[in-house]
């Protein structure tokens, strides 16, 4: 009975949306009926894929939109397709209607004027968004309404109580833990996104001039700004898995090594990841999340290419992704466990409580990500220094 009441409540939430829409939004809804929306999204996690399948069913039922999910190994593949289509003159009939986009790809497409702008804040469900989160900037670049937020993330470490009774909560503490447990700590190999974020996290914590990371790196100061990072890694690497001469290709591989007891540490960009993976048996029950005093965090977005063939339908889907119903379901670790972007103060009491129960407690303070240009600069220098080393 309790579950039935919850389902009725959530259905009512969804169905009430059009009643609150303004005439312009009603026109968008009318135009979107019957459209096929090709949503290009990272497909590397079955929980994400199942959630997006549910979204497809919901927007079909309530808005008569045919949502087709294109599962990507790398969003850069869709970016290249958008660029190729633009170069070929396909201005209104592109193959991508909605794109789950990261900051680096957003920077590329926005600089080339290949994204629709000015639409995100017109979505009716924008009224629920927590605007204290970085929802109007992406990698220090203003979004100009070209992206709609749909989830938040924060770099997070995962340990096991059995092998890490006291979590290291600073770079120096992590170095000391690695010294005491040689071969049990590592990080994903850049340019894996999480591996690069680990470099950024360390640089922000160690640099004497972290404010320099708010602007693109300068050749005249790059060496001085990054010197503390390389000194730290030089000290850390000899104690890493395979002596820092080889690195796991992804956080998923680190999870596997953690579960097998070959590592004592894994890394994720989802604070609820450990809870979600432990709930489904993919990580041991004693797995837990932790971080330094402050950890890099961001918001992930969806964007509409300028040549979308179904931009009205794409807006309906983006709006649905912001609905309390969709955000609560997404935050549930038994579904996906992806933290939301809504402000509990803007929700009803029942909605706020439902969302709060899925919000991980005691999250570290959020550090803003460096300017997008630091990604390539750090990756190239890391590769130059460490990529050619081989395990003995």
C-alpha positions as CSV (number, residue, x, y, z in Angstrom):
1,X,0.0,0.0,0.0
2,X,2.8,2.4,0.9
3,X,4.5,1.7,-2.5
4,X,1.3,2.2,-4.3
5,X,0.8,5.6,-2.7
6,X,4.3,6.6,-3.7
7,X,3.7,5.5,-7.3
8,X,0.5,7.5,-7.4
9,X,2.3,10.5,-5.9
10,X,5.1,10.3,-8.4
11,X,2.7,9.9,-11.3
12,X,0.8,12.9,-10.2
13,X,4.0,14.8,-10.1
14,X,4.7,14.0,-13.7
15,X,1.2,14.6,-15.0
16,X,0.9,18.0,-13.2
17,X,3.9,19.3,-15.2
18,X,1.9,20.4,-18.4
19,X,-0.7,22.2,-16.2
20,X,2.1,24.5,-15.0
21,X,3.5,25.1,-18.4
22,X,3.3,28.5,-20.1
23,X,1.8,28.9,-23.6
24,X,5.3,28.8,-25.2
25,X,6.1,25.6,-23.5
26,X,2.7,24.1,-24.5
27,X,3.7,24.9,-28.1
28,X,7.0,23.1,-27.6
29,X,5.1,20.1,-26.3
30,X,2.7,20.1,-29.3
31,X,5.7,20.3,-31.7
32,X,7.5,17.4,-29.9
33,X,4.6,14.9,-30.2
34,X,5.6,12.1,-32.4
35,X,9.2,13.2,-32.8
36,X,12.1,10.7,-32.6
37,X,14.9,12.0,-30.3
38,X,18.3,10.5,-30.7
39,X,20.0,10.8,-27.3
40,X,23.7,10.1,-27.4
41,X,24.9,9.1,-23.9
42,X,27.8,7.2,-22.4
43,X,26.8,3.5,-22.2
44,X,29.5,2.1,-20.0
45,X,27.3,1.2,-17.0
46,X,24.3,-1.1,-17.0
47,X,22.6,0.9,-14.2
48,X,22.8,4.1,-16.4
49,X,21.5,2.2,-19.4
50,X,18.6,0.7,-17.4
51,X,17.7,4.2,-16.1
52,X,17.7,5.7,-19.6
53,X,15.5,2.8,-20.8
54,X,13.0,3.8,-18.1
55,X,13.2,7.5,-19.3
56,X,12.5,6.3,-22.8
57,X,9.3,4.6,-21.6
58,X,8.1,7.5,-19.6
59,X,8.5,10.2,-22.3
60,X,6.8,7.8,-24.8
61,X,3.9,7.3,-22.4
62,X,3.3,10.9,-21.3
63,X,4.7,12.9,-24.2
64,X,4.5,10.6,-27.3
65,X,8.2,11.0,-27.9
66,X,10.3,8.2,-29.3
67,X,13.5,8.4,-27.4
68,X,16.3,6.4,-28.9
69,X,19.4,5.9,-26.8
70,X,22.7,5.7,-28.6
71,X,25.2,4.1,-26.2
72,X,28.6,5.7,-26.6
73,X,32.0,4.4,-25.5
74,X,33.3,8.0,-25.7
75,X,31.2,11.2,-26.1
76,X,34.0,12.5,-28.4
77,X,32.6,10.1,-31.1
78,X,29.4,12.1,-31.1
79,X,31.3,15.4,-31.1
80,X,33.2,14.3,-34.2
81,X,30.0,13.4,-35.9
82,X,28.4,16.8,-35.1
83,X,31.5,18.5,-36.5
84,X,31.5,16.4,-39.6
85,X,27.8,17.1,-40.3
86,X,28.3,20.8,-39.8
87,X,31.2,20.8,-42.2
88,X,29.0,19.0,-44.7
89,X,26.3,21.6,-44.4
90,X,23.7,19.5,-42.5
91,X,22.2,22.4,-40.6
92,X,18.7,21.1,-39.6
93,X,18.8,17.3,-39.9
94,X,21.6,16.2,-37.7
95,X,21.9,12.7,-36.3
96,X,22.3,13.8,-32.7
97,X,19.4,15.5,-30.9
98,X,20.5,15.4,-27.3
99,X,24.0,14.8,-26.0
100,X,25.3,13.9,-22.5
101,X,28.3,16.1,-22.7
102,X,31.4,16.7,-20.6
103,X,33.1,20.0,-20.1
104,X,35.9,19.4,-22.6
105,X,33.4,18.5,-25.3
106,X,31.1,21.4,-24.4
107,X,34.0,23.8,-24.8
108,X,34.8,22.3,-28.2
109,X,31.2,22.5,-29.5
110,X,30.4,25.9,-28.0
111,X,33.5,27.6,-29.3
112,X,32.5,26.3,-32.8
113,X,28.9,27.6,-32.4
114,X,27.6,24.0,-32.8
115,X,25.2,24.1,-29.8
116,X,21.7,25.7,-29.4
117,X,21.9,28.4,-26.7
118,X,19.5,30.2,-24.4
119,X,17.0,27.3,-23.9
120,X,18.0,25.6,-20.6
121,X,16.6,28.2,-18.2
122,X,13.3,28.2,-20.2
123,X,12.5,24.6,-19.1
124,X,9.6,24.6,-16.6
125,X,11.5,22.3,-14.2
126,X,14.5,24.7,-14.1
127,X,12.5,26.3,-11.2
128,X,13.6,23.3,-9.0
129,X,17.3,23.6,-9.8
130,X,19.8,24.3,-7.0
131,X,21.5,27.3,-8.5
132,X,24.2,27.3,-5.8
133,X,25.7,24.4,-7.8
134,X,27.8,25.2,-10.8
135,X,24.9,25.0,-13.2
136,X,25.7,28.0,-15.3
137,X,29.4,27.3,-15.9
138,X,31.1,24.2,-17.2
139,X,34.9,23.9,-16.8
140,X,34.9,27.7,-16.0
141,X,33.1,28.4,-19.3
142,X,29.7,30.1,-19.1
143,X,27.0,27.8,-20.4
144,X,24.8,30.6,-21.8
145,X,21.8,28.3,-21.5
146,X,23.3,25.8,-23.9
147,X,23.3,23.0,-21.3
148,X,20.7,21.6,-18.9
149,X,22.0,20.0,-15.7
150,X,20.7,16.6,-14.8
151,X,23.2,15.2,-12.3
152,X,26.0,16.2,-10.0
153,X,29.3,14.4,-9.2
154,X,32.3,14.7,-7.0
155,X,35.6,12.9,-7.1
156,X,35.4,10.2,-4.4
157,X,37.7,7.5,-3.1
158,X,36.5,4.1,-2.1
159,X,38.1,2.0,0.6
160,X,37.2,-1.1,2.6
161,X,36.9,-1.0,6.3
162,X,38.9,-4.3,6.5
163,X,42.0,-2.9,4.8
164,X,41.5,0.9,5.6
165,X,40.2,1.4,9.1
166,X,41.4,5.0,9.0
167,X,40.8,6.8,5.7
168,X,43.6,9.1,4.4
169,X,42.1,12.5,4.1
170,X,44.9,14.5,2.6
171,X,47.5,14.0,-0.1
172,X,50.3,13.5,2.5
173,X,48.1,10.9,4.4
174,X,47.5,9.1,1.1
175,X,51.2,9.0,0.4
176,X,51.9,7.7,3.9
177,X,49.2,5.0,3.5
178,X,50.8,3.9,0.1
179,X,54.2,3.7,1.8
180,X,52.7,1.4,4.5
181,X,50.8,-0.7,2.0
182,X,53.0,-0.9,-1.2
183,X,51.2,-2.1,-4.3
184,X,47.7,-1.5,-2.9
185,X,47.1,2.0,-4.2
186,X,46.9,3.4,-7.7
187,X,44.8,5.6,-10.0
188,X,43.4,5.3,-13.5
189,X,45.8,6.0,-16.3
190,X,45.3,9.4,-17.8
191,X,43.7,10.4,-20.2
192,X,41.0,8.4,-18.4
193,X,38.7,11.2,-17.2
194,X,38.9,10.1,-13.5
195,X,42.6,9.7,-13.7
196,X,43.0,13.2,-15.0
197,X,40.6,14.5,-12.3
198,X,42.9,12.8,-9.7
199,X,45.8,14.9,-11.1
200,X,43.7,18.1,-10.9
201,X,42.7,17.2,-7.4
202,X,46.3,16.8,-6.3
203,X,47.3,20.0,-8.0
204,X,44.6,22.1,-6.4
205,X,45.6,20.7,-3.0
206,X,49.4,21.0,-3.4
207,X,49.9,24.1,-5.5
208,X,51.0,27.4,-3.9
209,X,48.9,29.2,-6.6
210,X,45.7,27.2,-7.1
211,X,44.0,30.3,-8.4
212,X,46.1,29.9,-11.6
213,X,44.0,27.0,-12.5
214,X,41.0,29.2,-13.1
215,X,42.5,30.4,-16.3
216,X,44.1,28.5,-19.2
217,X,47.7,27.3,-18.4
218,X,50.5,29.7,-19.5
219,X,53.7,28.3,-21.0
220,X,55.7,30.8,-18.9
221,X,54.3,29.6,-15.6
222,X,53.2,26.0,-16.2
223,X,56.3,24.4,-14.9
224,X,56.3,26.4,-11.6
225,X,52.5,25.9,-11.0
226,X,52.7,22.2,-11.6
227,X,56.0,21.4,-9.9
228,X,54.4,20.3,-6.6
229,X,52.3,17.8,-8.4
230,X,55.2,16.1,-10.2
231,X,57.2,16.0,-7.0
232,X,54.3,14.3,-5.2
233,X,53.8,11.8,-8.0
234,X,57.5,11.0,-8.1
235,X,57.4,10.2,-4.4
236,X,54.1,8.2,-4.7
237,X,54.7,6.1,-7.8
238,X,57.3,3.6,-6.4
239,X,54.7,2.5,-3.8
240,X,51.8,2.1,-6.3
241,X,50.3,-1.0,-7.9
242,X,53.0,-2.4,-10.3
243,X,55.4,0.2,-8.8
244,X,53.7,3.0,-10.8
245,X,55.0,1.6,-14.1
246,X,51.5,0.5,-15.2
247,X,48.1,1.9,-14.4
248,X,44.5,0.5,-14.5
249,X,42.7,1.7,-17.7
250,X,39.5,2.7,-15.8
251,X,37.8,3.1,-12.4
252,X,35.8,-0.1,-13.3
253,X,39.1,-2.0,-13.4
254,X,40.0,-0.5,-10.0
255,X,36.7,-1.7,-8.6
256,X,37.4,-5.2,-9.8
257,X,40.9,-5.1,-8.2
258,X,39.4,-3.7,-4.9
259,X,36.8,-6.4,-4.8
260,X,39.5,-9.0,-5.3
261,X,41.6,-7.6,-2.6
262,X,44.5,-6.7,-4.9
263,X,43.9,-3.0,-4.3
264,X,42.8,-1.2,-1.1
265,X,41.6,1.9,-3.0
266,X,39.3,2.7,-5.9
267,X,38.2,6.0,-7.4
268,X,34.9,7.3,-8.8
269,X,33.2,10.5,-9.7
270,X,30.0,9.4,-8.0
271,X,29.7,9.8,-4.2
272,X,27.0,7.1,-4.1
273,X,29.0,4.7,-6.2
274,X,30.3,2.5,-3.3
275,X,26.8,2.3,-1.8
276,X,25.2,1.4,-5.2
277,X,27.8,-1.2,-6.1
278,X,27.8,-2.8,-2.7
279,X,24.0,-3.0,-2.8
280,X,24.2,-5.0,-6.0
281,X,27.1,-7.2,-4.9
282,X,29.7,-5.7,-7.2
283,X,31.8,-4.4,-4.3
284,X,32.2,-5.9,-0.8
285,X,29.7,-4.9,1.9
286,X,32.4,-3.1,3.9
287,X,33.2,-0.7,1.0
288,X,32.8,3.0,1.9
289,X,33.3,6.4,0.3
290,X,35.7,9.1,1.6
291,X,37.7,12.1,0.4
292,X,40.1,14.8,1.3
293,X,38.7,17.9,3.1
294,X,37.6,19.3,-0.2
295,X,37.2,17.4,-3.5
296,X,36.6,18.4,-7.1
297,X,33.0,18.4,-8.0
298,X,30.9,19.2,-11.1
299,X,27.5,19.0,-12.7
300,X,26.9,16.9,-15.7
301,X,24.7,18.3,-18.5
302,X,22.8,17.5,-21.6
303,X,23.1,19.7,-24.7
304,X,21.2,20.1,-28.0
305,X,23.3,20.4,-31.1
306,X,22.5,23.4,-33.4
307,X,21.5,21.0,-36.2
308,X,19.2,18.8,-34.1
309,X,16.3,17.5,-36.2
310,X,14.0,17.2,-33.1
311,X,15.0,20.1,-30.8
312,X,11.5,20.4,-29.3
313,X,11.5,16.7,-28.3
314,X,15.0,17.1,-26.9
315,X,13.8,20.0,-24.7
316,X,10.9,17.8,-23.4
317,X,13.4,15.1,-22.5
318,X,15.8,17.5,-20.8
319,X,12.9,18.9,-18.8
320,X,11.8,15.5,-17.8
321,X,15.3,14.7,-16.6
322,X,15.0,17.6,-14.2
323,X,11.6,16.5,-12.8
324,X,11.5,15.6,-9.1
325,X,10.3,12.1,-10.2
326,X,13.2,11.5,-12.5
327,X,15.8,13.0,-10.1
328,X,14.6,11.0,-7.1
329,X,14.6,7.8,-9.1
330,X,18.1,8.5,-10.5
331,X,19.5,9.2,-7.0
332,X,18.3,5.9,-5.7
333,X,21.4,3.6,-5.4
334,X,19.3,0.6,-6.2
335,X,18.5,2.3,-9.6
336,X,21.6,4.3,-10.5
337,X,22.8,6.3,-7.4
338,X,23.6,9.5,-9.3
339,X,23.3,12.6,-7.1
340,X,20.7,15.2,-8.2
341,X,20.8,18.9,-9.0
342,X,17.5,20.0,-7.3
343,X,17.2,22.3,-4.3
344,X,15.2,20.6,-1.6
345,X,13.9,24.0,-0.4
346,X,12.1,24.3,-3.8
347,X,10.4,20.9,-3.5
348,X,7.4,19.7,-1.5
349,X,8.1,18.1,1.8
350,X,7.6,14.6,0.5
351,X,9.8,15.2,-2.5
352,X,12.6,16.7,-0.4
353,X,12.5,13.8,2.0
354,X,12.6,11.3,-0.8
355,X,15.6,13.0,-2.4
356,X,17.4,13.5,0.9
357,X,17.3,9.8,1.8
358,X,19.4,9.1,-1.3
359,X,21.9,11.9,-0.7
360,X,25.2,10.6,0.7
361,X,26.0,12.1,4.1
362,X,29.1,14.0,5.1
363,X,30.2,14.9,1.6
364,X,33.5,17.0,1.5
365,X,33.4,20.6,0.4
366,X,33.2,21.0,-3.4
367,X,36.2,22.3,-5.3
368,X,35.5,24.0,-8.6
369,X,37.2,22.3,-11.5
370,X,40.1,24.0,-13.2
371,X,39.7,25.6,-16.6
372,X,39.1,23.0,-19.3
373,X,42.4,23.8,-21.0
374,X,44.3,22.2,-18.0
375,X,43.0,18.8,-19.0
376,X,45.1,18.4,-22.1
377,X,48.1,20.2,-20.6
378,X,48.2,17.9,-17.6
379,X,47.6,14.8,-19.6
380,X,50.4,15.6,-22.1
381,X,52.9,16.3,-19.4
382,X,51.9,13.2,-17.4
383,X,52.3,11.1,-20.5
384,X,55.7,12.6,-21.2
385,X,56.9,11.9,-17.7
386,X,55.3,8.5,-16.9
387,X,53.7,6.7,-19.9
388,X,56.9,5.1,-21.3
389,X,57.9,3.4,-18.0
390,X,57.4,-0.4,-17.9
391,X,56.9,-2.7,-15.0
392,X,59.8,-5.0,-14.4
